[in-house]
Amino acid sequence: MSSSKKNNHICGVVATKTVDEALTIMERYNFLRFIEIRVDYFDNPIEALREISEENVELPTKYILTYRYPEHQNSWYFVEQVYTKIIKLKPPMVDFDFSIVKLNPAFLDLCKKYQVKPILSAHLKNTPEVKQLKQLHNDIKNLASSSVKKIVTTAHCLEDNFTTLSFLKSSSKNDLISFSLSLIGRLSRILCTFYGSLLTYVTLSNVRVGPGILTLEEHEKVISMLCLDQQEFVEL
């Protein structure tokens, strides 16, 4: 595999237990423009972030650090520690759960201080109507207008894919990532960037980090079979 414009809209997800494992995978896929590191998959997130910081680990230019808060495991204090350390690493982008930032908008001030672009993510257990998705988009915009808005629904039927794609098509701003989870939602994962989503996500390991996520190889195979090619790219 080699670098190509078709990879400009793909974000490869790295979910490993150690930093060394993550770096090995990232080196293999260094032709991708975007790579997301799932900090919550590290055995010890705090130690992993300290290792990255103290050893001056060189990461790809457009990497995203993401931490998903497992409510049943960690205290709010721990979550604040993790996010603060993530931001102070000065990654190009940090993916926050929208609900977390609503509880603590100070994270946005910290992002501004360290010149980090926030991605505010909302994960829904269903697929609401387009009107409701637009309202959620506005809610995120009102909290952080310059952020990337990421709205992920869950598809329970084939039609839910088309609702998500219709929402994308109706958006007039180039600030949105959106697709649907679940096996049924795979259709939206494949087509979302053709409807205006800034990115779609693929896994770079055997870990299926989200319901319905494809590997990079699976994604490229489907795109090739459908004879689709993507030339336009919006700079994040």
MIDO-528808 format. One record per residue: x, y, z of N, C-alpha, C in turn. Coordinates in Angstrom, 3 decimals. Example, Ala and Ser with C-alpha at 12.3 -4.5 7.8 and 13.67 -1.06 7.14 Angstrom:
! residues 2
[[13.190; -5.690; 7.800]; [12.300; -4.500; 7.800]; [13.200; -3.300; 7.800]]
[[12.850; -2.250; 7.080]; [13.670; -1.060; 7.140]; [12.900; 0.030; 7.870]]
END
This chain:
! residues 236
[[0.837; -1.197; 0.000]; [0.000; 0.000; 0.000]; [0.872; 1.246; 0.000]]
[[0.425; 2.267; -0.658]; [1.206; 3.496; -0.739]; [0.300; 4.690; -0.515]]
[[0.929; 5.838; -0.317]; [0.167; 7.056; -0.089]; [-0.662; 7.395; -1.311]]
[[-1.877; 7.853; -1.069]; [-2.776; 8.173; -2.169]; [-3.837; 9.130; -1.681]]
[[-4.388; 9.916; -2.618]; [-5.465; 10.828; -2.246]; [-6.657; 10.093; -1.649]]
[[-6.825; 8.848; -2.018]; [-7.962; 8.087; -1.507]; [-7.842; 7.872; -0.009]]
[[-6.637; 8.030; 0.552]; [-6.443; 7.844; 1.982]; [-6.600; 9.131; 2.784]]
[[-6.816; 10.257; 2.105]; [-6.889; 11.535; 2.796]; [-8.075; 11.635; 3.747]]
[[-9.130; 10.876; 3.483]; [-10.329; 10.934; 4.312]; [-10.411; 9.770; 5.286]]
[[-9.360; 8.988; 5.389]; [-9.369; 7.810; 6.254]; [-8.528; 8.068; 7.493]]
[[-9.092; 7.758; 8.654]; [-8.346; 7.822; 9.900]; [-8.175; 6.398; 10.415]]
[[-6.934; 5.959; 10.534]; [-6.654; 4.630; 11.045]; [-6.587; 4.648; 12.566]]
[[-7.281; 3.711; 13.199]; [-7.351; 3.676; 14.659]; [-6.359; 2.656; 15.214]]
[[-5.553; 3.110; 16.168]; [-4.573; 2.253; 16.832]; [-5.032; 2.024; 18.266]]
[[-5.287; 0.772; 18.602]; [-5.728; 0.420; 19.960]; [-4.841; -0.707; 20.475]]
[[-3.873; -0.353; 21.312]; [-2.911; -1.334; 21.818]; [-2.734; -1.164; 23.326]]
[[-2.061; -2.140; 23.938]; [-1.840; -2.082; 25.377]; [-0.612; -1.259; 25.755]]
[[0.348; -1.149; 24.816]; [1.582; -0.420; 25.119]; [1.902; 0.585; 24.019]]
[[2.740; 1.551; 24.377]; [3.178; 2.565; 23.421]; [4.014; 1.927; 22.320]]
[[4.883; 0.997; 22.676]; [5.728; 0.334; 21.670]; [4.883; -0.357; 20.598]]
[[3.828; -1.056; 21.035]; [2.949; -1.720; 20.080]; [2.290; -0.697; 19.163]]
[[1.863; 0.423; 19.746]; [1.213; 1.475; 18.966]; [2.158; 2.034; 17.916]]
[[3.398; 2.297; 18.306]; [4.374; 2.868; 17.381]; [4.697; 1.920; 16.238]]
[[4.730; 0.635; 16.526]; [4.996; -0.358; 15.477]; [3.903; -0.322; 14.413]]
[[2.655; -0.256; 14.857]; [1.535; -0.204; 13.915]; [1.544; 1.111; 13.145]]
[[1.832; 2.200; 13.838]; [1.832; 3.512; 13.196]; [2.921; 3.617; 12.131]]
[[4.045; 2.989; 12.379]; [5.123; 2.992; 11.392]; [4.693; 2.244; 10.135]]
[[3.996; 1.138; 10.323]; [3.533; 0.336; 9.185]; [2.551; 1.119; 8.316]]
[[1.737; 1.944; 8.961]; [0.699; 2.677; 8.221]; [1.004; 4.170; 8.148]]
[[2.286; 4.516; 8.083]; [2.651; 5.933; 8.117]; [2.265; 6.701; 6.851]]
[[1.728; 6.007; 5.855]; [1.272; 6.689; 4.645]; [-0.105; 7.323; 4.847]]
[[-0.794; 6.955; 5.941]; [-2.103; 7.549; 6.207]; [-1.942; 8.981; 6.699]]
[[-2.835; 9.840; 6.274]; [-2.771; 11.243; 6.692]; [-3.203; 11.417; 8.149]]
[[-4.132; 10.573; 8.593]; [-4.641; 10.666; 9.961]; [-4.548; 9.320; 10.668]]
[[-4.066; 9.344; 11.901]; [-4.033; 8.155; 12.745]; [-4.534; 8.546; 14.140]]
[[-5.472; 7.764; 14.648]; [-6.007; 8.015; 15.985]; [-5.416; 7.008; 16.970]]
[[-4.915; 7.515; 18.087]; [-4.388; 6.664; 19.143]; [-5.428; 6.612; 20.263]]
[[-5.937; 5.432; 20.552]; [-6.928; 5.267; 21.621]; [-6.210; 5.084; 22.956]]
[[-6.095; 6.180; 23.669]; [-5.383; 6.181; 24.945]; [-6.048; 5.251; 25.959]]
[[-7.365; 5.099; 25.877]; [-8.078; 4.272; 26.849]; [-7.766; 2.784; 26.709]]
[[-7.119; 2.380; 25.621]; [-6.752; 0.975; 25.446]; [-5.392; 0.644; 26.062]]
[[-4.592; 1.652; 26.396]; [-3.327; 1.386; 27.062]; [-3.576; 0.758; 28.434]]
[[-2.696; -0.151; 28.843]; [-2.821; -0.769; 30.164]; [-2.843; 0.282; 31.271]]
[[-2.001; 1.290; 31.126]; [-1.931; 2.379; 32.090]; [-1.862; 3.691; 31.319]]
[[-2.998; 4.337; 31.079]; [-3.012; 5.562; 30.265]; [-2.065; 6.654; 30.753]]
[[-2.014; 6.878; 32.077]; [-1.151; 7.932; 32.622]; [0.318; 7.635; 32.333]]
[[0.735; 6.400; 32.584]; [2.124; 6.021; 32.334]; [2.461; 6.069; 30.843]]
[[1.522; 5.656; 30.010]; [1.742; 5.681; 28.562]; [1.953; 7.116; 28.076]]
[[1.150; 8.037; 28.562]; [1.278; 9.438; 28.160]; [2.590; 10.030; 28.673]]
[[2.989; 9.612; 29.879]; [4.265; 10.075; 30.423]; [5.431; 9.553; 29.573]]
[[5.306; 8.315; 29.125]; [6.351; 7.726; 28.281]; [6.475; 8.484; 26.965]]
[[5.360; 8.804; 26.362]; [5.365; 9.562; 25.102]; [6.023; 10.919; 25.315]]
[[5.706; 11.548; 26.445]; [6.220; 12.886; 26.735]; [7.714; 12.865; 27.060]]
[[8.110; 11.988; 27.976]; [9.498; 11.982; 28.458]; [10.484; 11.476; 27.411]]
[[10.036; 10.567; 26.555]; [10.938; 10.017; 25.550]; [10.863; 10.771; 24.226]]
[[10.086; 11.862; 24.206]; [9.933; 12.672; 23.001]; [9.620; 11.814; 21.773]]
[[8.647; 10.942; 21.936]; [8.260; 10.042; 20.854]; [7.744; 10.846; 19.666]]
[[8.286; 10.573; 18.486]; [7.842; 11.274; 17.289]; [6.623; 10.558; 16.706]]
[[5.526; 11.292; 16.622]; [4.279; 10.740; 16.114]; [3.924; 11.415; 14.790]]
[[3.065; 10.792; 13.987]; [2.679; 11.391; 12.698]; [2.109; 12.797; 12.876]]
[[2.275; 13.616; 11.848]; [1.850; 15.016; 11.920]; [0.377; 15.154; 12.293]]
[[-0.478; 14.374; 11.676]; [-1.911; 14.522; 11.900]; [-2.458; 13.386; 12.775]]
[[-1.891; 13.228; 13.950]; [-2.420; 12.185; 14.821]; [-3.461; 12.770; 15.775]]
[[-4.369; 11.921; 16.198]; [-5.449; 12.301; 17.096]; [-5.331; 11.462; 18.359]]
[[-5.368; 12.092; 19.521]; [-5.391; 11.363; 20.774]; [-6.826; 11.326; 21.297]]
[[-7.283; 10.127; 21.614]; [-8.675; 9.943; 22.039]; [-8.724; 9.140; 23.326]]
[[-9.542; 9.622; 24.253]; [-9.764; 8.876; 25.487]; [-11.259; 8.785; 25.722]]
[[-11.766; 7.559; 25.774]; [-13.175; 7.347; 26.072]; [-13.308; 6.988; 27.540]]
[[-14.149; 7.704; 28.231]; [-14.294; 7.591; 29.675]; [-15.155; 6.394; 30.061]]
[[-14.551; 5.328; 30.614]; [-15.345; 4.188; 31.098]; [-15.892; 4.494; 32.488]]
[[-17.137; 4.928; 32.557]; [-17.713; 5.432; 33.801]; [-17.613; 4.435; 34.957]]
[[-17.674; 3.154; 34.661]; [-17.693; 2.155; 35.725]; [-16.297; 1.884; 36.289]]
[[-15.260; 2.473; 35.678]; [-13.893; 2.138; 36.096]; [-13.153; 3.291; 36.772]]
[[-13.277; 4.479; 36.245]; [-12.406; 5.563; 36.694]; [-13.173; 6.736; 37.298]]
[[-12.497; 7.424; 38.193]; [-13.085; 8.600; 38.825]; [-12.954; 9.803; 37.896]]
[[-13.757; 10.819; 38.172]; [-13.686; 12.049; 37.392]; [-12.300; 12.683; 37.509]]
[[-11.695; 12.600; 38.693]; [-10.351; 13.143; 38.880]; [-9.362; 12.471; 37.927]]
[[-9.483; 11.155; 37.776]; [-8.596; 10.421; 36.869]; [-8.807; 10.893; 35.433]]
[[-10.056; 11.064; 35.048]; [-10.377; 11.529; 33.695]; [-9.752; 12.904; 33.441]]
[[-9.857; 13.801; 34.407]; [-9.261; 15.124; 34.268]; [-7.747; 15.030; 34.106]]
[[-7.129; 14.146; 34.870]; [-5.682; 13.943; 34.750]; [-5.296; 13.502; 33.338]]
[[-6.023; 12.516; 32.835]; [-5.712; 11.969; 31.515]; [-5.870; 13.040; 30.444]]
[[-7.001; 13.735; 30.439]; [-7.234; 14.749; 29.407]; [-6.217; 15.881; 29.493]]
[[-5.870; 16.284; 30.694]; [-4.899; 17.369; 30.862]; [-3.542; 16.957; 30.306]]
[[-3.109; 15.727; 30.605]; [-1.828; 15.241; 30.086]; [-1.867; 15.119; 28.564]]
[[-3.004; 14.669; 28.041]; [-3.151; 14.551; 26.586]; [-2.978; 15.909; 25.912]]
[[-3.664; 16.908; 26.423]; [-3.608; 18.241; 25.818]; [-2.196; 18.824; 25.906]]
[[-1.524; 18.602; 27.047]; [-0.190; 19.171; 27.234]; [0.860; 18.515; 26.348]]
[[0.517; 17.371; 25.749]; [1.408; 16.768; 24.755]; [1.373; 17.537; 23.433]]
[[0.411; 18.443; 23.312]; [0.234; 19.283; 22.126]; [0.020; 18.472; 20.839]]
[[-0.876; 17.494; 20.876]; [-1.183; 16.787; 19.633]; [-1.948; 17.716; 18.701]]
[[-1.943; 17.462; 17.403]; [-2.728; 18.304; 16.498]; [-4.207; 18.333; 16.873]]
[[-4.736; 17.171; 17.322]; [-6.158; 17.082; 17.649]; [-6.386; 16.160; 18.841]]
[[-7.413; 16.489; 19.626]; [-7.859; 15.638; 20.725]; [-9.357; 15.413; 20.565]]
[[-9.766; 14.153; 20.670]; [-11.177; 13.803; 20.563]; [-11.764; 13.695; 21.970]]
[[-12.710; 14.589; 22.280]; [-13.406; 14.591; 23.567]; [-14.833; 14.091; 23.391]]
[[-15.338; 13.421; 24.391]; [-16.771; 13.169; 24.429]; [-17.465; 14.489; 24.728]]
[[-18.478; 14.826; 23.953]; [-19.182; 16.104; 24.106]; [-19.681; 16.291; 25.538]]
[[-20.166; 15.216; 26.154]; [-20.701; 15.314; 27.516]; [-19.621; 15.695; 28.519]]
[[-18.386; 15.247; 28.276]; [-17.269; 15.580; 29.163]; [-16.957; 17.070; 29.109]]
[[-16.950; 17.614; 27.898]; [-16.620; 19.034; 27.741]; [-17.751; 19.915; 28.277]]
[[-18.976; 19.441; 28.186]; [-20.087; 20.196; 28.782]; [-19.913; 20.288; 30.294]]
[[-19.401; 19.216; 30.907]; [-19.165; 19.222; 32.349]; [-17.974; 20.098; 32.727]]
[[-16.980; 20.157; 31.842]; [-15.775; 20.925; 32.132]; [-15.298; 21.678; 30.889]]
[[-15.914; 22.825; 30.589]; [-15.505; 23.618; 29.414]; [-14.074; 24.128; 29.495]]
[[-13.463; 24.034; 30.672]; [-12.074; 24.504; 30.823]; [-11.120; 23.730; 29.921]]
[[-11.511; 22.519; 29.536]; [-10.671; 21.754; 28.604]; [-10.489; 22.516; 27.288]]
[[-11.506; 23.244; 26.885]; [-11.427; 24.018; 25.642]; [-10.424; 25.160; 25.785]]
[[-10.399; 25.784; 26.960]; [-9.417; 26.850; 27.212]; [-8.004; 26.284; 27.168]]
[[-7.836; 25.082; 27.713]; [-6.528; 24.445; 27.706]; [-6.098; 24.099; 26.278]]
[[-7.058; 23.660; 25.467]; [-6.763; 23.377; 24.059]; [-6.290; 24.641; 23.343]]
[[-6.961; 25.737; 23.618]; [-6.587; 27.004; 22.998]; [-5.187; 27.419; 23.423]]
[[-4.869; 27.229; 24.697]; [-3.557; 27.602; 25.220]; [-2.447; 26.813; 24.539]]
[[-2.679; 25.521; 24.313]; [-1.651; 24.659; 23.734]; [-1.824; 24.456; 22.222]]
[[-2.735; 25.224; 21.647]; [-2.977; 25.200; 20.191]; [-3.326; 23.793; 19.694]]
[[-4.271; 23.195; 20.375]; [-4.762; 21.861; 20.031]; [-6.186; 21.991; 19.497]]
[[-6.472; 21.350; 18.380]; [-7.811; 21.424; 17.802]; [-8.697; 20.346; 18.440]]
[[-9.824; 20.745; 19.037]; [-10.703; 19.749; 19.652]; [-11.691; 19.144; 18.653]]
[[-11.911; 17.846; 18.813]; [-13.007; 17.159; 18.138]; [-14.006; 16.820; 19.229]]
[[-15.222; 17.314; 19.119]; [-16.238; 17.030; 20.128]; [-17.177; 15.962; 19.589]]
[[-17.206; 14.818; 20.283]; [-17.925; 13.644; 19.784]; [-19.187; 13.365; 20.589]]
[[-20.255; 13.101; 19.872]; [-21.500; 12.652; 20.485]; [-21.841; 11.293; 19.895]]
[[-22.027; 10.292; 20.748]; [-22.349; 8.935; 20.298]; [-23.773; 8.598; 20.726]]
[[-24.606; 8.307; 19.758]; [-26.027; 8.079; 20.006]; [-26.365; 6.597; 19.865]]
[[-27.308; 6.134; 20.672]; [-27.691; 4.721; 20.645]; [-28.750; 4.424; 19.588]]
[[-29.201; 5.463; 18.903]; [-30.155; 5.284; 17.810]; [-29.819; 6.276; 16.703]]
[[-30.678; 6.403; 15.733]; [-30.489; 7.387; 14.664]; [-31.703; 8.304; 14.617]]
[[-31.604; 9.481; 15.236]; [-32.727; 10.426; 15.230]; [-32.974; 10.991; 13.836]]
[[-34.037; 11.747; 13.707]; [-34.329; 12.422; 12.440]; [-33.273; 13.481; 12.166]]
[[-33.159; 13.859; 10.913]; [-32.164; 14.854; 10.496]; [-32.310; 16.137; 11.306]]
[[-33.543; 16.532; 11.571]; [-33.788; 17.772; 12.331]; [-33.131; 17.715; 13.711]]
[[-33.211; 16.570; 14.364]; [-32.600; 16.419; 15.683]; [-31.080; 16.376; 15.599]]
[[-30.563; 15.766; 14.546]; [-29.112; 15.728; 14.359]; [-28.574; 17.135; 14.116]]
[[-29.321; 17.938; 13.377]; [-28.909; 19.320; 13.139]; [-28.897; 20.117; 14.439]]
[[-29.869; 19.845; 15.305]; [-29.918; 20.545; 16.590]; [-28.713; 20.189; 17.446]]
[[-28.349; 18.909; 17.438]; [-27.172; 18.473; 18.186]; [-25.914; 19.131; 17.626]]
[[-25.842; 19.220; 16.315]; [-24.709; 19.903; 15.672]; [-24.627; 21.348; 16.148]]
[[-25.760; 22.012; 16.246]; [-25.791; 23.401; 16.716]; [-25.390; 23.507; 18.187]]
[[-25.809; 22.514; 18.986]; [-25.449; 22.521; 20.405]; [-23.934; 22.437; 20.579]]
[[-23.303; 21.583; 19.788]; [-21.846; 21.457; 19.857]; [-21.189; 22.745; 19.364]]
[[-21.734; 23.297; 18.284]; [-21.195; 24.534; 17.718]; [-21.282; 25.678; 18.727]]
[[-22.385; 25.742; 19.468]; [-22.553; 26.814; 20.449]; [-21.545; 26.709; 21.585]]
[[-21.112; 25.497; 21.883]; [-20.121; 25.311; 22.938]; [-18.709; 25.588; 22.422]]
[[-18.441; 25.155; 21.196]; [-17.093; 25.327; 20.620]; [-17.219; 25.448; 19.113]]
[[-17.356; 26.661; 18.635]; [-17.645; 26.887; 17.214]; [-16.524; 26.431; 16.298]]
[[-15.275; 26.514; 16.759]; [-14.150; 26.181; 15.883]; [-13.754; 24.710; 15.952]]
[[-14.485; 23.927; 16.737]; [-14.162; 22.511; 16.875]; [-14.635; 21.728; 15.657]]
[[-14.120; 20.511; 15.527]; [-14.698; 19.554; 14.589]; [-15.838; 18.865; 15.325]]
[[-17.003; 18.820; 14.708]; [-18.163; 18.194; 15.333]; [-18.289; 16.760; 14.825]]
[[-18.311; 15.821; 15.755]; [-18.392; 14.412; 15.390]; [-19.671; 13.816; 15.981]]
[[-20.594; 13.447; 15.111]; [-21.883; 12.912; 15.551]; [-22.030; 11.511; 14.980]]
[[-21.985; 10.536; 15.883]; [-22.034; 9.129; 15.487]; [-23.345; 8.519; 15.973]]
[[-24.145; 8.022; 15.060]; [-25.410; 7.401; 15.422]; [-25.237; 5.882; 15.459]]
[[-26.299; 5.174; 15.808]; [-26.312; 3.714; 15.728]; [-27.434; 3.298; 14.783]]
[[-27.076; 2.535; 13.774]; [-28.068; 2.093; 12.784]; [-28.732; 0.801; 13.241]]
[[-30.058; 0.794; 13.253]; [-30.826; -0.404; 13.596]; [-31.559; -0.970; 12.379]]
[[-31.530; -0.208; 11.292]; [-32.122; -0.679; 10.040]; [-31.392; 0.017; 8.897]]
[[-31.556; -0.481; 7.691]; [-30.840; 0.061; 6.537]; [-31.129; 1.547; 6.345]]
[[-32.368; 1.953; 6.588]; [-32.759; 3.345; 6.366]; [-31.984; 4.318; 7.255]]
[[-31.530; 3.845; 8.408]; [-30.773; 4.728; 9.302]; [-29.494; 5.241; 8.635]]
[[-28.898; 4.430; 7.778]; [-27.724; 4.883; 7.026]; [-28.054; 6.112; 6.185]]
[[-29.195; 6.077; 5.532]; [-29.562; 7.168; 4.633]; [-29.939; 8.426; 5.415]]
[[-30.440; 8.244; 6.641]; [-30.704; 9.410; 7.485]; [-29.396; 10.116; 7.817]]
[[-28.392; 9.339; 8.205]; [-27.088; 9.913; 8.528]; [-26.462; 10.583; 7.310]]
[[-26.554; 9.943; 6.165]; [-25.977; 10.515; 4.941]; [-26.738; 11.774; 4.519]]
[[-28.047; 11.783; 4.720]; [-28.850; 12.977; 4.408]; [-28.461; 14.132; 5.317]]
[[-28.210; 13.831; 6.584]; [-27.746; 14.846; 7.533]; [-26.427; 15.448; 7.068]]
[[-25.504; 14.598; 6.658]; [-24.225; 15.089; 6.153]; [-24.400; 15.979; 4.934]]
[[-25.228; 15.526; 4.024]; [-25.427; 16.266; 2.774]; [-26.056; 17.623; 3.027]]
[[-26.868; 17.720; 4.086]; [-27.564; 18.975; 4.372]; [-26.684; 19.977; 5.117]]
[[-25.523; 19.523; 5.594]; [-24.650; 20.415; 6.336]; [-23.890; 21.324; 5.385]]
[[-23.880; 22.611; 5.699]; [-23.210; 23.587; 4.819]; [-21.787; 23.898; 5.287]]
[[-21.392; 23.313; 6.425]; [-20.072; 23.598; 6.988]; [-19.151; 22.394; 6.835]]
[[-17.890; 22.661; 6.593]; [-16.888; 21.590; 6.515]; [-16.274; 21.363; 7.895]]
[[-17.144; 21.015; 8.856]; [-16.669; 20.846; 10.229]; [-17.240; 19.586; 10.863]]
[[-17.677; 18.640; 10.033]; [-18.483; 17.543; 10.535]; [-17.934; 16.168; 10.159]]
[[-17.906; 15.282; 11.161]; [-17.650; 13.853; 10.952]; [-18.909; 13.129; 11.393]]
[[-19.445; 12.290; 10.537]; [-20.659; 11.577; 10.929]; [-20.794; 10.269; 10.155]]
[[-21.233; 9.230; 10.861]; [-21.522; 7.928; 10.263]; [-22.314; 7.147; 11.300]]
[[-22.686; 5.917; 10.967]; [-23.477; 5.094; 11.878]; [-22.709; 3.858; 12.309]]
[[-22.895; 3.479; 13.568]; [-22.320; 2.263; 14.096]; [-23.214; 1.067; 13.795]]
[[-22.707; -0.125; 14.046]; [-23.359; -1.429; 13.891]; [-23.000; -2.027; 12.535]]
[[-23.231; -3.322; 12.402]; [-22.958; -3.996; 11.124]; [-23.786; -3.383; 10.007]]
[[-25.039; -3.062; 10.305]; [-25.897; -2.427; 9.301]; [-25.352; -1.060; 8.929]]
[[-24.719; -0.393; 9.897]; [-24.190; 0.954; 9.660]; [-22.926; 0.999; 8.835]]
[[-22.400; -0.157; 8.459]; [-21.169; -0.165; 7.654]; [-21.341; 0.606; 6.340]]
[[-22.526; 0.579; 5.809]; [-22.771; 1.316; 4.560]; [-22.438; 2.790; 4.728]]
[[-22.831; 3.364; 5.853]; [-22.549; 4.784; 6.089]; [-21.066; 5.021; 6.328]]
[[-20.385; 4.072; 6.956]; [-18.937; 4.210; 7.158]; [-18.205; 4.303; 5.817]]
[[-18.680; 3.540; 4.844]; [-18.036; 3.502; 3.532]; [-18.367; 4.749; 2.714]]
[[-19.610; 5.216; 2.819]; [-20.065; 6.308; 1.953]; [-20.006; 7.701; 2.588]]
[[-19.810; 7.781; 3.905]; [-19.966; 9.071; 4.585]; [-19.077; 10.177; 4.031]]
[[-17.828; 9.848; 3.664]; [-16.930; 10.907; 3.182]; [-17.345; 11.436; 1.812]]
[[-18.112; 10.658; 1.067]; [-18.620; 11.118; -0.225]; [-19.814; 12.056; -0.044]]
[[-20.342; 12.102; 1.164]; [-21.476; 12.975; 1.480]; [-21.064; 14.160; 2.345]]
[[-19.777; 14.285; 2.629]; [-19.306; 15.472; 3.335]; [-18.620; 15.245; 4.664]]
[[-18.577; 13.993; 5.149]; [-17.865; 13.739; 6.397]; [-16.373; 13.973; 6.187]]
[[-15.741; 14.660; 7.120]; [-14.308; 14.938; 6.990]; [-13.488; 13.655; 7.034]]
[[-13.948; 12.687; 7.833]; [-13.205; 11.443; 7.994]; [-14.146; 10.250; 8.134]]
[[-13.631; 9.076; 7.821]; [-14.215; 7.819; 8.260]; [-13.092; 7.057; 8.947]]
[[-13.450; 6.117; 9.803]; [-12.451; 5.438; 10.630]; [-12.342; 3.963; 10.263]]
[[-11.110; 3.470; 10.255]; [-10.847; 2.046; 10.047]; [-9.917; 1.579; 11.157]]
[[-9.946; 0.303; 11.480]; [-9.036; -0.210; 12.492]; [-7.754; -0.711; 11.838]]
[[-6.639; -0.478; 12.502]; [-5.332; -0.898; 11.987]; [-4.816; -2.139; 12.708]]
[[-5.687; -2.746; 13.502]; [-5.288; -3.961; 14.222]; [-6.483; -4.907; 14.271]]
[[-6.355; -5.968; 15.051]; [-7.452; -6.916; 15.183]; [-8.535; -6.435; 16.136]]
[[-8.303; -5.295; 16.787]; [-9.266; -4.768; 17.745]; [-10.355; -3.991; 17.000]]
[[-11.585; -4.453; 17.117]; [-12.725; -3.756; 16.499]; [-13.207; -2.703; 17.491]]
[[-12.648; -1.515; 17.391]; [-12.878; -0.483; 18.403]; [-14.273; 0.123; 18.362]]
[[-15.026; -0.151; 17.318]; [-16.385; 0.351; 17.236]; [-17.245; -0.622; 16.460]]
[[-18.504; -0.773; 16.822]; [-19.385; -1.711; 16.116]; [-19.463; -1.421; 14.614]]
[[-19.093; -2.415; 13.815]; [-19.169; -2.262; 12.364]; [-17.921; -1.707; 11.715]]
[[-16.901; -1.379; 12.501]; [-15.697; -0.792; 11.905]; [-14.997; -1.816; 11.007]]
[[-14.471; -1.315; 9.900]; [-13.748; -2.143; 8.938]; [-12.245; -1.991; 9.134]]
[[-11.477; -2.956; 8.657]; [-10.039; -2.750; 8.572]; [-9.770; -1.870; 7.351]]
[[-8.567; -1.320; 7.272]; [-8.211; -0.509; 6.113]; [-8.313; -1.339; 4.836]]
[[-7.848; -2.577; 4.908]; [-7.875; -3.443; 3.731]; [-9.305; -3.727; 3.288]]
[[-10.196; -3.962; 4.244]; [-11.610; -4.205; 3.910]; [-12.241; -2.970; 3.283]]
[[-11.936; -1.822; 3.858]; [-12.494; -0.566; 3.342]; [-12.041; -0.322; 1.903]]
[[-10.750; -0.462; 1.656]; [-10.224; -0.206; 0.316]; [-10.774; -1.215; -0.695]]
[[-10.998; -2.444; -0.259]; [-11.542; -3.462; -1.160]; [-12.952; -3.096; -1.599]]
[[-13.773; -2.641; -0.652]; [-15.148; -2.258; -0.989]; [-15.160; -1.037; -1.904]]
[[-14.333; -0.049; -1.582]; [-14.255; 1.155; -2.419]; [-13.853; 0.785; -3.839]]
[[-12.890; -0.131; -3.969]; [-12.441; -0.571; -5.290]; [-13.546; -1.313; -6.034]]
[[-14.264; -2.166; -5.326]; [-15.348; -2.934; -5.949]; [-16.461; -2.022; -6.448]]
[[-16.687; -0.930; -5.713]; [-17.734; 0.017; -6.098]; [-17.243; 1.039; -7.112]]
[[-15.949; 0.948; -7.462]; [-15.339; 1.872; -8.440]; [-15.476; 3.322; -7.992]]
[[-15.283; 3.539; -6.698]; [-15.362; 4.888; -6.154]; [-13.958; 5.454; -5.994]]
[[-13.830; 6.734; -6.217]; [-12.551; 7.406; -6.024]; [-12.835; 8.772; -5.455]]
[[-12.038; 9.197; -4.504]; [-12.281; 10.470; -3.829]; [-11.102; 11.397; -4.042]]
[[-11.372; 12.559; -4.628]; [-10.292; 13.494; -4.946]; [-10.276; 14.692; -4.025]]
[[-11.447; 15.207; -3.659]; [-11.503; 16.415; -2.857]; [-11.087; 16.125; -1.430]]
[[-10.448; 17.128; -0.798]; [-10.028; 16.951; 0.576]; [-10.108; 18.294; 1.279]]
[[-10.745; 18.290; 2.438]; [-10.842; 19.500; 3.243]; [-9.798; 19.441; 4.338]]
[[-8.994; 20.462; 4.442]; [-7.923; 20.494; 5.445]; [-8.502; 20.634; 6.837]]
[[-8.084; 19.764; 7.741]; [-8.516; 19.852; 9.140]; [-7.563; 20.745; 9.926]]
END
